[in-house]
Amino acid sequence: MAIRYDGQVAIVTGAGNGLGRSHAIQLAARGAKVVVNDLGGTVDGSGGGSSASQAVVAEIEAAGGEAMAHGANVADLDQVQDMVAKTMERWGRIDILINNAGILRDKSFGKGSLEDFKLVLDVHLMGSVNCTKAVWDIMREQNYGRVVVTTSSSGLYGNFGQTNYGSAKMGVIGMMNTLAQEGAKNNVRVNALAPTAGTRMTEGLIPEKAFDLMTPETVTPAVLYLVSQDAPTRTILAAGAGGYAVAKIMETDGIYLDDADQTPEAIAEHWDAIANSEPKQLQAGFEQTFKFLGKAAQAKGISLE
């Protein structure tokens, strides 16, 4: 059965180029009314202009779709709220939010400035927070919403020279993990996309032949699934060059150490059992607490009931 978004309204940030542009065009092709958000700056976040977003709107309209442009800086809550207000004024609802906007200020940690670090966090992390906060109550009140944050392998696994970017990209995972729980009762599902694509942000970083394989269009099907009616929630979907995989955060079962053995030396002695015992994907933070309490209670013969 075809996945469509007829009657739905989607906001895509950073949609003037690259991944965001691809997401916006494909959402519109499948029936969504799309807000094409883009500040219009360069890859490092400087400058601004509306030509890129207006061009995407024109492309969507030429294909028979509905779209509007908005130049909100996602790091500025007032501008984001204006974008949401204008969207509600025109279409009366917001069903989908794709947090895609981002910038790069790559440098090794020792050489990078704290000003650049904060700016990258403001755009990627606080930009996602601002946009999601602005639509959150709307989605909850209509008992429907699909939110995607954009993470990265640089955040999940690390990448030299991207401490600022990686910190922000792991931050949105923490945001997603909790919002998926808070939105569940109102059918608001929150997921993360971990894309790898040939865009302005990766140009010059990967070989040209590989660049040609990693088109934004090979990533967009993943985000289209994550904002569909039957989407999962609290899922990290990785995509690139036609490949798709789910990333999971795991925790080993671990061990319990008796009171006398709760020392760094005992941890060193039992490290293999701690680090290599059976891993499990926990669904909430309290599960870790209950796991450790259960081990301690069992060892001490205490009932927690």
Secondary structure in CASP SS format (residue, H / E / C, confidence):
PFRMAT SS
TARGET T0000
AUTHOR 0000-0000-0000
METHOD secondary structure of the structure
MODEL  1
M C 1.00
A C 1.00
I C 1.00
R C 1.00
Y C 1.00
D C 1.00
G C 1.00
Q C 1.00
V E 1.00
A E 1.00
I E 1.00
V E 1.00
T C 1.00
G C 1.00
A C 1.00
G C 1.00
N C 1.00
G H 1.00
L H 1.00
G H 1.00
R H 1.00
S H 1.00
H H 1.00
A H 1.00
I H 1.00
Q H 1.00
L H 1.00
A H 1.00
A H 1.00
R C 1.00
G C 1.00
A C 1.00
K E 1.00
V E 1.00
V E 1.00
V E 1.00
N E 1.00
D C 1.00
L C 1.00
G C 1.00
G C 1.00
T C 1.00
V C 1.00
D C 1.00
G C 1.00
S C 1.00
G C 1.00
G C 1.00
G C 1.00
S C 1.00
S H 1.00
A H 1.00
S H 1.00
Q H 1.00
A H 1.00
V H 1.00
V H 1.00
A H 1.00
E H 1.00
I H 1.00
E H 1.00
A H 1.00
A C 1.00
G C 1.00
G C 1.00
E C 1.00
A E 1.00
M E 1.00
A E 1.00
H E 1.00
G C 1.00
A C 1.00
N C 1.00
V C 1.00
A C 1.00
D C 1.00
L H 1.00
D H 1.00
Q H 1.00
V H 1.00
Q H 1.00
D H 1.00
M H 1.00
V H 1.00
A H 1.00
K H 1.00
T H 1.00
M H 1.00
E H 1.00
R H 1.00
W H 1.00
G C 1.00
R C 1.00
I C 1.00
D C 1.00
I E 1.00
L E 1.00
I E 1.00
N E 1.00
N C 1.00
A C 1.00
G C 1.00
I C 1.00
L C 1.00
R C 1.00
D C 1.00
K E 1.00
S C 1.00
F C 1.00
G C 1.00
K C 1.00
G C 1.00
S C 1.00
L H 1.00
E H 1.00
D H 1.00
F H 1.00
K H 1.00
L H 1.00
V H 1.00
L H 1.00
D H 1.00
V H 1.00
H H 1.00
L H 1.00
M H 1.00
G H 1.00
S H 1.00
V H 1.00
N H 1.00
C H 1.00
T H 1.00
K H 1.00
A H 1.00
V H 1.00
W H 1.00
D H 1.00
I H 1.00
M H 1.00
R H 1.00
E H 1.00
Q C 1.00
N C 1.00
Y C 1.00
G E 1.00
R E 1.00
V E 1.00
V E 1.00
V E 1.00
T E 1.00
T C 1.00
S C 1.00
S H 1.00
S H 1.00
G H 1.00
L H 1.00
Y C 1.00
G C 1.00
N C 1.00
F C 1.00
G C 1.00
Q E 1.00
T H 1.00
N H 1.00
Y H 1.00
G H 1.00
S H 1.00
A H 1.00
K H 1.00
M H 1.00
G H 1.00
V H 1.00
I H 1.00
G H 1.00
M H 1.00
M H 1.00
N H 1.00
T H 1.00
L H 1.00
A H 1.00
Q H 1.00
E H 1.00
G H 1.00
A H 1.00
K H 1.00
N H 1.00
N C 1.00
V E 1.00
R E 1.00
V E 1.00
N E 1.00
A E 1.00
L E 1.00
A E 1.00
P E 1.00
T C 1.00
A C 1.00
G C 1.00
T C 1.00
R C 1.00
M C 1.00
T C 1.00
E C 1.00
G C 1.00
L C 1.00
I C 1.00
P C 1.00
E H 1.00
K H 1.00
A H 1.00
F H 1.00
D H 1.00
L H 1.00
M C 1.00
T C 1.00
P H 1.00
E H 1.00
T H 1.00
V C 1.00
T H 1.00
P H 1.00
A H 1.00
V H 1.00
L H 1.00
Y H 1.00
L H 1.00
V C 1.00
S C 1.00
Q C 1.00
D C 1.00
A C 1.00
P C 1.00
T C 1.00
R C 1.00
T C 1.00
I E 1.00
L E 1.00
A E 1.00
A E 1.00
G E 1.00
A C 1.00
G C 1.00
G E 1.00
Y E 1.00
A E 1.00
V E 1.00
A E 1.00
K C 1.00
I C 1.00
M C 1.00
E E 1.00
T E 1.00
D C 1.00
G C 1.00
I C 1.00
Y C 1.00
L C 1.00
D C 1.00
D H 1.00
A H 1.00
D H 1.00
Q C 1.00
T C 1.00
P H 1.00
E H 1.00
A H 1.00
I H 1.00
A H 1.00
E H 1.00
H C 1.00
W H 1.00
D H 1.00
A H 1.00
I H 1.00
A H 1.00
N H 1.00
S C 1.00
E C 1.00
P E 1.00
K E 1.00
Q C 1.00
L C 1.00
Q C 1.00
A C 1.00
G H 1.00
F H 1.00
E H 1.00
Q H 1.00
T H 1.00
F H 1.00
K H 1.00
F H 1.00
L H 1.00
G H 1.00
K H 1.00
A H 1.00
A H 1.00
Q H 1.00
A H 1.00
K H 1.00
G C 1.00
I C 1.00
S C 1.00
L C 1.00
E C 1.00
END
